[in-house]
Amino acid sequence: MVEAREEDDGWRAVKVVLLSEGDGDPLIKTFRGAIELLSLSELAVNGTTFEINTETEWFSLDGLPGNIGLFALGDAVEILARQEGTAWVALEVTLTDEGGLGGAL
């Protein structure tokens, strides 16, 4: 998967993620939606629960590094997650719209 943005001189890759399902490598997937549950150990969006840990990266609305304290129930987010068995682990959580209650944690 390649995430890119258009610039004056062409396209620039912003993020490149290798995805694989069949050879035993973990599945990486992007999810989008409003935060339904938020705690120090998990996050839920559109009925899917994600484990969060010290390696989870948080990004503000402008794409700058942030922390969990910027996020609240109802905020629209994009989550890049890795499947581990039956669980999803959030690798990156990016705020896409502040529709929630303001930094809840």
C-alpha positions in Angstrom: 0.0 0.0 0.0 1.3 3.4 -0.9 -0.1 6.7 0.5 1.0 9.7 -1.6 0.3 13.4 -1.9 0.4 15.5 -5.0 3.0 18.2 -5.1 4.0 20.8 -7.7 6.6 18.5 -9.3 4.6 15.3 -9.1 3.6 12.7 -6.5 5.5 12.1 -3.3 5.1 8.9 -1.3 4.2 9.7 2.3 3.8 6.1 3.6 4.6 2.7 2.1 3.3 -0.5 3.8 4.0 -4.0 2.6 0.8 -6.0 2.9 0.8 -9.8 2.8 -2.0 -12.3 3.7 -0.8 -15.7 2.4 2.8 -16.3 3.5 2.4 -16.1 7.3 3.2 -12.4 7.5 0.7 -10.4 9.5 -2.2 -8.6 7.6 -2.0 -4.8 7.7 -5.2 -2.9 7.1 -6.5 0.7 7.4 -9.8 1.3 9.2 -11.8 4.6 9.4 -14.6 5.8 11.6 -15.6 7.5 14.8 -14.1 6.5 18.1 -16.7 4.4 20.1 -14.4 3.3 22.9 -11.2 4.7 24.2 -9.1 3.5 27.1 -5.3 3.2 27.8 -5.4 -0.4 26.4 -8.0 -0.4 23.6 -9.8 1.6 21.0 -13.0 0.8 19.1 -14.1 2.1 15.7 -17.1 0.9 13.7 -17.5 -2.2 15.9 -13.9 -3.3 15.7 -11.7 -3.2 18.8 -8.0 -2.5 18.6 -5.3 -3.2 21.2 -3.1 -0.1 21.8 0.3 -0.2 23.4 3.5 1.8 23.9 4.4 1.3 20.2 1.1 2.7 18.9 1.8 6.0 17.2 -0.7 8.9 17.5 -1.0 11.8 15.0 -2.9 15.0 15.2 -5.3 16.5 12.7 -2.3 18.2 10.9 -0.4 14.9 10.8 2.1 15.9 13.5 3.0 13.4 16.3 0.7 13.5 19.2 -0.5 11.3 22.1 -3.7 9.6 23.2 -4.7 12.7 25.1 -5.6 14.4 21.9 -8.4 11.9 21.1 -11.9 11.6 22.4 -15.1 9.6 21.9 -16.7 10.7 18.6 -13.5 11.9 16.9 -13.1 10.6 13.4 -9.9 8.7 13.0 -7.9 6.5 10.6 -6.2 3.5 12.1 -3.4 1.5 10.6 -3.6 -1.9 12.3 -1.8 -5.3 12.2 -3.8 -8.5 12.7 -2.3 -10.8 15.3 -4.3 -14.0 15.5 -7.9 -12.8 16.0 -6.9 -9.5 17.5 -6.1 -6.2 15.8 -3.2 -4.1 17.1 -3.2 -0.4 16.3 0.1 0.7 14.8 -0.9 4.3 14.0 -4.0 6.4 14.9 -4.5 9.6 13.0 -7.2 12.2 13.8 -9.2 13.1 10.7 -11.9 15.2 12.3 -12.4 16.5 15.9 -16.1 15.6 16.4 -15.7 14.4 19.9 -15.6 15.7 23.4 -12.0 17.0 23.3 -9.0 15.2 24.9 -10.7 12.7 27.2 -7.6 10.9 28.6 
